[in-house]
Amino acid sequence: MNNYLKESWFKILAAIILIIGFGNNPHSYYQFERWAVVIIGGYSAYLAYKNKETVWAWIFAIIAILFNPIAPFYMARGTWQLFDLVAAVLFLIPTSRTKPSEESK
């Protein structure tokens, strides 16, 4: 678990930012949320692609596109909350295929 936290702290941060989005926040918070999620989603897509995890690379790329602040998608608040929840859950799922360590054998 400690290794997961060390390697995925930025995904956990994205999930927290998305969950905070359920509150009644000012517009500037949602702009911050979009920038944070697009950066973390893009970086997560890159890491997944680098690790040959094609499905996860596509998932994180789609999240990055959906939350991009440059060409934003406009949806109702309830729809965004659903996407926030789904994206937060996806960020929290461990994606790395780790090999068992020598110590655990």
C-alpha positions in Angstrom: 0.0 0.0 0.0 2.8 2.4 0.8 4.2 1.8 -2.7 0.8 2.7 -4.2 0.8 6.0 -2.2 4.3 6.8 -3.3 3.6 6.2 -7.0 0.0 7.5 -7.2 -0.2 10.5 -4.9 -1.1 12.8 -7.8 -4.0 10.5 -8.7 -5.2 10.6 -5.1 -5.0 14.4 -5.2 -7.0 14.5 -8.4 -9.7 12.3 -6.8 -9.8 14.6 -3.8 -10.1 17.7 -6.0 -13.0 16.0 -7.9 -14.8 15.0 -4.7 -14.5 18.6 -3.4 -16.3 19.6 -6.6 -19.5 18.2 -5.2 -19.7 21.2 -2.8 -21.1 24.6 -3.6 -17.8 26.2 -4.9 -17.1 29.4 -6.8 -16.6 29.3 -10.5 -12.8 29.7 -10.0 -12.6 26.4 -8.1 -14.1 24.6 -11.1 -11.6 26.3 -13.4 -8.8 25.0 -11.0 -10.4 21.6 -11.0 -10.3 21.4 -14.8 -6.7 22.4 -15.0 -5.6 20.0 -12.3 -7.6 17.1 -13.8 -6.4 17.7 -17.3 -2.8 17.8 -16.2 -3.0 14.8 -13.9 -5.1 12.9 -16.4 -2.7 13.6 -19.2 0.3 12.6 -17.1 -1.5 9.4 -16.0 -2.3 8.6 -19.6 1.4 9.0 -20.4 2.5 6.8 -17.6 0.0 4.1 -18.5 1.1 4.2 -22.2 4.7 4.0 -21.1 3.8 0.9 -19.0 2.0 -0.6 -22.0 -1.4 -0.3 -20.2 -3.3 0.7 -23.3 -6.8 0.6 -21.8 -5.8 2.8 -18.9 -4.0 5.2 -21.2 -7.2 5.7 -23.2 -9.3 6.0 -20.0 -7.0 8.8 -18.6 -6.8 10.5 -22.0 -10.6 10.6 -22.3 -10.7 12.1 -18.7 -8.2 14.7 -19.7 -10.2 15.6 -22.9 -13.4 15.8 -21.0 -12.1 18.1 -18.3 -9.9 20.3 -20.6 -10.3 24.0 -19.8 -9.3 25.3 -23.3 -12.2 23.8 -25.3 -14.6 23.0 -22.4 -17.7 20.8 -22.6 -20.8 22.5 -21.1 -23.1 20.2 -19.1 -25.7 20.5 -16.3 -24.3 20.4 -12.7 -25.8 16.9 -12.1 -24.1 15.6 -15.2 -20.8 17.0 -14.1 -21.2 15.5 -10.6 -21.6 12.1 -12.2 -18.5 12.6 -14.3 -16.6 13.9 -11.2 -17.5 10.8 -9.3 -16.6 8.3 -12.1 -13.3 10.1 -12.7 -12.5 10.1 -9.0 -13.1 6.4 -8.7 -11.0 5.7 -11.9 -8.1 7.8 -10.4 -8.2 5.7 -7.2 -8.0 2.3 -8.9 -4.5 1.0 -8.9 -3.4 0.7 -12.5 0.2 -0.5 -12.3 0.9 -4.2 -12.9 3.5 -4.7 -10.2 5.6 -7.8 -10.1 5.8 -9.6 -6.8 8.9 -8.6 -4.9 11.6 -11.1 -4.0 10.8 -10.7 -0.3 7.2 -11.8 -0.8 8.1 -15.2 -2.3 
